[in-house]
């Protein structure tokens, strides 16, 4: 399956889900009014990929800001990865990178970490 590459735009983050390395990255700001359209593409790709993947995954988040609808989509993404880790017994490492020690982003990372115990979740600030 081909890697997923989506260029960063004004209201949506850049995405690079590299299938050769299984290192995935989402970076930038995410505050599209219609986040579910953007994340729907991403989530559909992830659903397909997780069906055929049998290797560990690393997901790196580098958000500077995201809105509530993006937050819900991020939760859905992490939920899929958590189920993959449980069902296929494969490691999924999530690295939540926080710019300038932003307390809100740290709190968001803790929220996600606390909801998905099958993920190896790290917060870097």
C-alpha angles and dihedrals in degrees: 000000000000122000117259114242122177119173118234113253135181096278102020133061128243115257129201115172102176112199093189093062100019088228111136127192135189116183142169132028126330117195107126114153087228101042092155091066091053095041092040089068090048095046093048090052091049092050091054094044096049090055091062103028120099100170133088117270133215118201119192119196118197102173123162092183140351134179130229097269090050089050090057091050091049088053090052091050092050090046091057091049092047090054090047090052092049099042100040095031091230125142118252115189119195119195113194107196116199121199117226093348092289103193094209092053090047089052091049090051091051090050092054093042091053093051099052115050097170090066124084095230122190128181117206120190 
